[in-house]
Amino acid sequence: MSELATNLRVVRALGMRSIRQTFRRPQLMAPIVVFPTLLLAIQTGGAGGAVNLPGFPPVHSFLQFMLAGAMMQSLMLAGNSGGIALAVDIEMGFTDRLFSAPIPRYTIVLGRLAGTAALGLFASLWFLAIGLIFGAQIEAGVPGALIAIALVTATAMAVGGIGAAIALRTGSASVVQGLFPLVLVVLFLSSAFFPVELMIQPAKAIAEYNPLSFIVEGVRGPIISEIDVAELGEAVLAIAGIVVLGLVLSARALRRRLRVG
Amino acid sequence: MRASIGVALQEAALDPLMTGRELIRLQATLQGLPGNEGKRRADDLLERVDLVDAADRRVGTYSGGMQRRLDLAAALVHEPRVLFLDEPTTGLDPVSRKTIWEEVRALNDEGTTVFLTTQYLEEADQLADNVGIIDSGRIVAEGTPESLKAQIGHPHIQLQLAEGSVAEAEQVCARIGKLLPPKDGGTVLVEVENGAADIPRTVRALDEAGVAVESLELVRPTLDDVFVAKTGHHLEKEDGAGAEPDPVEV
């Protein structure tokens, strides 16, 4: 078996463990599925009239508009949960077991990110299914749905990189968990739950430059209208930026952890 | 080098949410074993450490002894040439401790070099071919258990005394043989050259001096005595200060 194939097996095995860990620990699973689903239900039920506001993008329903936001919330919290799980591994010494194994250290981070990406995939399928069940349409059809799924999955992995970097740097689950409110702030200061055009300053200015807004629009576009290549390109660039940031920070944090223990 | 060593740490770093079988299979993957071989090896090891019935239960439900056995199995998955065991029986019940001892002996018989740290000197005596005693970060003695005990030489009499009799007993015993550092405030240890033959005169001397003795025992040299002789103190908390003793390497 080639070295690459062996390393991919390791990443897959660690990714599977990460997924099982999330599904077996309700406190990790709840923020990914339960919380965003409830918020989606509450917002859709309570603020559905927002679609009639002047300047609101043309949509069939508020649910159709909100699906991208719910997916984004879910994947952001999946990244946060992945970071918490990695920090728990550090706290209980499980990463020492991984460090003592004859594997490249980067596979430890990639395994965790693979698991987070799988949770992103799950979240995208979950919310698309909910949307379809409750009458939302995917305007760009199957290709549009596939684009949304791919973007959400990739973003989950990218955000997971940031979570992993913080976990590796601090080694503390409570510190990573403490970022939960910050995740929500970043989310609310994007176009996830409300169109940027209807925001007021300074939130509007922040949301316009928030990388998440570009990703949200990339996911939302195929759901509420047609595939827009420019919009899609901006989303991919934003994801790539977060991926690079996450990987650089993770690599530095990993090196430091191996050096200082 | 990482492929040729196995490590089981004092705190078994096990994921409580995984099952025992999942953990061993993951360890097999980490060690680069192909899928089928990893499964076969996991089954063999679970049988070897007597965890077949619990293999599909989550590790969080295991007892301390089961977790140590699972940790040991994980360390063995790639058949390492050198195995590091960090206090593998600390906190275990006697039955679990015996199971680990048997497994360590079997591994050593099969050709695995076992580097074991322990604070149980009896464990070192039972298992080790070679013992190194570390005190305050320095190796103060090294050799086979028998050679180390031979350095101590003579057995000693251990007296358990009634309250207030210690000073008087020490005066008497100093005439019989060399006094050794006591284990606690109520005991006196005196080295005797002739073993059991020195007991009658010791008893007579104590009786004549009116020393109240609760118990008397002849103790042959053990690694504990070696430790006392080499370090000047016992492998126990000292002076009630709660200091942790230094480990013994085996």
HADDOCK unambig.tbl for C-alpha pairs under 7 A between the chains (distance, minus, plus):
assign (segid A and resid 6 and name CA) (segid B and resid 32 and name CA) 6.51 0.50 0.50
assign (segid A and resid 10 and name CA) (segid B and resid 29 and name CA) 6.14 0.50 0.50
assign (segid A and resid 10 and name CA) (segid B and resid 30 and name CA) 6.03 0.50 0.50
assign (segid A and resid 13 and name CA) (segid B and resid 26 and name CA) 6.52 0.50 0.50
assign (segid A and resid 21 and name CA) (segid B and resid 17 and name CA) 6.39 0.50 0.50
assign (segid A and resid 24 and name CA) (segid B and resid 17 and name CA) 6.74 0.50 0.50
assign (segid A and resid 92 and name CA) (segid B and resid 13 and name CA) 6.06 0.50 0.50
assign (segid A and resid 93 and name CA) (segid B and resid 13 and name CA) 5.06 0.50 0.50
assign (segid A and resid 94 and name CA) (segid B and resid 13 and name CA) 5.02 0.50 0.50
assign (segid A and resid 94 and name CA) (segid B and resid 14 and name CA) 6.28 0.50 0.50
assign (segid A and resid 94 and name CA) (segid B and resid 15 and name CA) 6.89 0.50 0.50
assign (segid A and resid 100 and name CA) (segid B and resid 2 and name CA) 6.43 0.50 0.50
assign (segid A and resid 101 and name CA) (segid B and resid 2 and name CA) 6.16 0.50 0.50
assign (segid A and resid 101 and name CA) (segid B and resid 30 and name CA) 6.05 0.50 0.50
assign (segid A and resid 101 and name CA) (segid B and resid 31 and name CA) 6.25 0.50 0.50
assign (segid A and resid 102 and name CA) (segid B and resid 2 and name CA) 5.28 0.50 0.50
assign (segid A and resid 102 and name CA) (segid B and resid 3 and name CA) 5.60 0.50 0.50
assign (segid A and resid 102 and name CA) (segid B and resid 30 and name CA) 6.94 0.50 0.50
assign (segid A and resid 102 and name CA) (segid B and resid 31 and name CA) 6.18 0.50 0.50
assign (segid A and resid 103 and name CA) (segid B and resid 30 and name CA) 6.52 0.50 0.50
